């Protein structure tokens, strides 16, 4: 069984691309959207898969946070940098999908809530490390001196035999 194409998923959920663009434009407003689209083309010329992802991200952000500013505040709170005005200004230039991806990855990294208002899951306790098993101590041999090396019996060289 193969996965459905973006066109099939879009038609199944919205009917046609115009309805998808309309529903996306309802979600994006001054509080969520950073205007970076081409003024001549608009959202109608964006691929179906990208529009579907934008719709999913904007729906989730609108539901959980309401505005970009609240999303930025949540990221800064997770990173414990709420007073960092430089980072806040830098985050304000980012589009919502990038901010939401940052929020999700930061919440995973710090063990915070994956969604706003949801209780944080308890991190599983790590198993205590077992002490290493002591290796058997090898007998320590003193290095041989030059006269001892000379008196050692040497193995006779093997004679080559034909056979």
Backbone torsions as a table, in degrees:
resi	resn	phi	psi	omega
1	UNK	NA	124.3	-177.9
2	UNK	-96.6	157.2	179.1
3	UNK	-73.2	150.7	-179.8
4	UNK	-74.5	149.0	178.2
5	UNK	-72.8	160.3	177.1
6	UNK	-58.3	-35.6	178.5
7	UNK	-64.1	-44.4	179.9
8	UNK	-64.8	-42.2	178.1
9	UNK	-64.8	-39.2	-179.9
10	UNK	-66.1	-44.1	180.0
11	UNK	-66.2	-36.1	179.5
12	UNK	-66.1	-40.2	-174.8
13	UNK	-87.9	-38.7	-172.4
14	UNK	-117.8	-19.5	-178.4
15	UNK	99.8	-61.7	176.1
16	UNK	-148.6	172.7	-173.8
17	UNK	-66.8	-33.2	-179.7
18	UNK	-62.1	-40.2	178.9
19	UNK	-68.6	-36.2	176.7
20	UNK	-63.9	-44.5	179.1
21	UNK	-63.1	-41.1	179.0
22	UNK	-63.0	-44.5	-179.2
23	UNK	-67.6	-33.3	177.0
24	UNK	-69.4	-39.5	178.9
25	UNK	-66.7	-28.9	175.7
26	UNK	-67.9	-36.6	-179.3
27	UNK	-72.1	-40.1	-175.9
28	UNK	-87.4	134.2	178.1
29	UNK	-148.2	-164.5	-179.8
30	UNK	-61.7	-32.4	-175.3
31	UNK	-80.4	-14.4	-178.9
32	UNK	-119.0	-31.7	-167.1
33	UNK	-92.8	135.5	169.2
34	UNK	-104.9	114.5	-172.8
35	UNK	-69.7	103.0	178.3
36	UNK	-129.8	8.5	-178.4
37	UNK	-82.2	158.1	176.2
38	UNK	-71.4	123.4	-176.4
39	UNK	-62.4	-33.3	-178.0
40	UNK	-73.7	-39.1	-174.2
41	UNK	-92.8	-44.1	-179.3
42	UNK	74.3	-165.0	-177.7
43	UNK	-77.2	-16.3	-177.4
44	UNK	-66.2	-20.8	-178.7
45	UNK	-99.3	8.7	177.7
46	UNK	-87.0	147.8	-177.1
47	UNK	-63.2	154.3	-179.0
48	UNK	-61.8	-42.0	-177.9
49	UNK	-64.5	-39.0	179.1
50	UNK	-68.9	-39.4	177.6
51	UNK	-63.9	-39.9	179.1
52	UNK	-64.6	-42.1	178.7
53	UNK	-65.8	-43.6	177.9
54	UNK	-59.6	-42.7	-179.8
55	UNK	-62.6	-43.7	-179.5
56	UNK	-65.0	-43.6	-178.1
57	UNK	-67.8	-46.9	-179.1
58	UNK	-64.7	-37.1	177.6
59	UNK	-61.7	-45.9	-178.4
60	UNK	-66.2	-43.4	-179.5
61	UNK	-66.3	-42.3	179.8
62	UNK	-62.4	-40.1	-178.6
63	UNK	-69.9	-43.0	-173.4
64	UNK	-87.1	-34.8	-173.7
65	UNK	-117.9	-34.6	-179.2
66	UNK	91.8	-52.5	-177.5
67	UNK	-134.7	165.4	176.8
68	UNK	-64.1	-37.8	-177.6
69	UNK	-62.3	-39.9	177.9
70	UNK	-67.9	-35.9	176.6
71	UNK	-65.0	-43.9	177.7
72	UNK	-62.9	-42.0	177.3
73	UNK	-61.3	-39.4	179.5
74	UNK	-65.0	-40.6	177.9
75	UNK	-63.5	-46.2	-179.2
76	UNK	-65.0	-36.9	177.7
77	UNK	-66.1	-41.3	178.9
78	UNK	-62.7	-38.1	-179.3
79	UNK	-85.7	-0.7	-178.9
80	UNK	57.1	44.8	179.6
81	UNK	-132.4	39.8	-175.2
82	UNK	-61.9	-27.3	-177.6
83	UNK	-92.4	0.4	-177.1
84	UNK	-80.0	96.0	-176.5
85	UNK	-70.8	-31.4	178.4
86	UNK	-64.0	-45.3	177.7
87	UNK	-65.6	-39.1	179.2
88	UNK	-60.3	-44.0	179.2
89	UNK	-65.5	-38.5	178.5
90	UNK	-66.4	-40.0	179.7
91	UNK	-68.2	-29.4	179.3
92	UNK	-64.5	-23.7	179.2
93	UNK	-82.5	-14.5	-177.6
94	UNK	-78.5	146.9	174.2
95	UNK	-74.0	161.1	-175.7
96	UNK	-58.8	-44.1	179.7
97	UNK	-58.7	-39.1	178.3
98	UNK	-68.0	-40.4	177.4
99	UNK	-62.8	-42.8	-178.0
100	UNK	-68.2	-39.1	175.8
101	UNK	-62.7	-39.6	177.8
102	UNK	-64.3	-42.2	178.2
103	UNK	-60.3	-47.2	-178.2
104	UNK	-64.6	-43.7	-178.9
105	UNK	-69.8	-36.2	178.4
106	UNK	-67.3	-40.5	-179.8
107	UNK	-66.9	-33.9	175.1
108	UNK	-67.8	-42.6	-176.0
109	UNK	-65.4	-43.8	-176.4
110	UNK	-91.7	-3.8	178.7
111	UNK	76.7	22.1	179.7
112	UNK	-84.7	-175.2	180.0
113	UNK	-69.1	140.2	179.3
114	UNK	-76.7	-21.7	177.9
115	UNK	-132.6	157.0	180.0
116	UNK	-68.8	133.1	176.9
117	UNK	83.9	-9.1	179.6
118	UNK	-87.3	142.2	178.4
119	UNK	-68.2	146.6	179.9
120	UNK	-72.3	140.0	177.2
121	UNK	-75.5	142.8	177.9
122	UNK	-71.5	133.6	178.6
123	UNK	-74.4	137.5	179.5
124	UNK	-66.2	140.8	-179.3
125	UNK	-69.8	139.7	178.8
126	UNK	-80.9	143.4	178.7
127	UNK	-67.3	140.0	179.7
128	UNK	-67.5	140.0	179.7
129	UNK	-71.2	135.8	176.5
130	UNK	-80.3	144.0	178.0
131	UNK	-65.7	145.6	-178.1
132	UNK	-65.9	145.3	178.8
133	UNK	-75.6	126.4	-177.7
134	UNK	-67.7	133.8	178.9
135	UNK	-76.5	151.7	178.1
136	UNK	-65.4	134.5	-178.8
137	UNK	-77.9	127.5	177.3
138	UNK	-80.0	147.1	178.5
139	UNK	-65.4	130.4	-178.7
140	UNK	-84.1	122.3	-179.8
141	UNK	-104.8	140.9	177.9
142	UNK	-77.3	144.1	179.4
143	UNK	-64.7	146.0	-177.8
144	UNK	-77.8	145.9	177.1
145	UNK	-88.2	167.6	-177.3
146	UNK	-59.6	-44.4	-179.8
147	UNK	-64.8	-35.7	179.4
148	UNK	-65.4	-37.6	179.9
149	UNK	-64.8	-37.4	-177.3
150	UNK	-71.1	-30.5	-176.6
151	UNK	-87.5	-7.1	179.3
152	UNK	-64.2	144.3	177.4
153	UNK	-74.6	134.6	177.1
154	UNK	-100.1	146.9	178.5
155	UNK	-75.0	136.7	178.2
156	UNK	-67.8	147.4	179.7
157	UNK	-69.3	141.8	180.0
158	UNK	-77.7	138.5	178.6
159	UNK	-87.4	138.9	178.5
160	UNK	-74.4	131.7	179.0
161	UNK	-118.2	144.8	176.0
162	UNK	-102.0	139.0	-177.7
163	UNK	-154.1	NA	NA
